[in-house]
Amino acid sequence: MSDEISKTPLDHVTDTLSQLKEMRHYSKNNVEMLTTQWLLFDGELSKLRRAEKIEGLMISQGEFYDALEAVIAELEELQVELKPVAEE
């Protein structure tokens, strides 16, 4: 509990950025794997009339990845603002 109290806003932003960057890594891998599967089986899925379901997942995953990138960029800017100015 005392650890939580002693954290600064910068510490919280840094911790959150670490978590989001880990999510970004896994999200990117998921998008790439899903795209690979899509390319391999698009023809077969189309014949089975299931292609649009996978396409919807790909779009949603891509939108999530883009939104995650935007939040990471915003928090990185905030992190810079919160860093103490070094004394010369």
Secondary structure, DSSP 8 states (H G I E B T S, - for coil): -HHHHH--HHHHHHHHHHHHHHHHHHHHHHHHHHHHHHHHHHHHHHHTT-HHHHHHHHHHHHHHHHHHHHHHHHHHHHHHHHS-----
